[in-house]
């Protein structure tokens, strides 16, 4: 997924709006593990972005409020041993996160009433079930 990050539809975040930091990754590694910076940290300034439409930006800021620090969204990827794969993983995660955060709200439910026939059928079933249970008792009413 090299290149720009696709958010949804034709909305794309160019590489110029992304900033990277690299550091040593934790966990097991090979001989050069202590000399290579393989962990990737991707930062995206959500508030100052010009790539996102205003409606998307407002939704994302509201939904990602807990993850933002001064309007900046940061994603850290260190699950792979190579920096390139960690960069790709961070971009994929950013794309998925922004796609979900900018999604339109679900349509509101229009409340409906059950039809008269459905209500009658339900009550009839309850009545029958009650008769069956009454029939199980040891009483004989003759």
N, C-alpha and C positions, 0 to 999 in steps of 0.2 A: 504494500500500500504506500509506496513512495509517492511523493507529490502532495498535492493539497488534500485536506481532510473534508470528506463529504458529510454534510449534516443531514439534510433531507431534501429531496427533489433536486433543484438546481442550485441550492445554497451550498457554497464551498468556502472553506477557510484556507486562504493561501498560506504558504510556508512562511511568508514575511511576518505574519501575526503570531507565529509560534516561537517560543524561546526554549532552548535546551540547556540542561546542566548535566554533567556526567560525574559519577563518583564510583568508588569501589563497591562492588556488590557483596552482600553477605552470602554465606553458604559455601559449599565445597567448590573446588576448582582445580585447575591443573597447576603447572609449574609457574606460569606467569600471572596467577590470580592476584598476587599482591602488587603487581605493577600496572595492571590494566584497569581503566575506568569503564566497566561494562554496564553499570546501572544507569538508566536514562530517566531523567526527570523533565517532563514536558509541562510548560506553563503557558496558559492562554488567558489573556486579559479580556474577560468576557464583557466587562462594562464599557471598555474603550474600543471594542471591535467595530470595524466599519463593514465587515463582511456579512454580519448577521442583520436581518431586518429588525426593526424596532420591536415588533410583536414577538418575534422569537426571543429576542434579547430579554424582554420583560419576563416572559414565561420562564426562561432558563435561570435568570437571576432569582426569581421567586422560588423555583423548585430546587435549586442547588445552593440555597443560602447557607446551609450548614457546611458546605465544602469550600466556599469562597473565602479568601483572605484578601481584603481590600479590593474585591472585584476580580481577583485572579484565581483561576482554576488550575490546580496542579495535580498531575498524575505521575506516579513513580512506577517504573517497570524494571524489575530485576530478576524475573523468572528464568531468563535465558542466559547462557554463558557469553553470548556475543552482543556487543553494543548495538549492532545493526538490527538484530532480531528484537532487542528490547525497545529500540526506537519504533519499530513497526508495531509492536504490541501496545505501546503507549498511544500511538496514533489511532489504532483500532479501538482502544478503550475510550479515547476522547470522542471519536465519531459516534460510538454507541451511546455514550452518556449524553452528548448534546442532542442526538436524535430523539432519545427518550424524553429529555427535558423540554424540548421545543414542540413536542406533540400537542395537537389541539386537545382541549378538555373533552371528555366523553359527552355525548348527547344526554340531556337530562331525561329521566324516565317520566313518561306521561302516565299518571295514575289511572287505572281502570277498575271498574267494578265487575265482579263475576256475574254472569248472566243468571236470570231467575231459574232456568233449567238446570244449570250447574249447581246452584245452591240447593235446589230440591233433590237432585241426585245425591249430593253429599249427605244431606239430612236423612234421606231414605236409607243410605248405606249405614249410617250410624244407628238408625232404628233397627235395622236387620241384625247388625252386630250385637246390639243390646239384647235382642230376643234370643239369639244364639247363646249368649252368656247366661241369661236367665234360665234357659233350658238346661244348662249344665248343673244348676244347683240341685240339691237332693230333695227339694220340695215338690210335692205333687198337689196342685190346686184343682181338685175335682170335687 
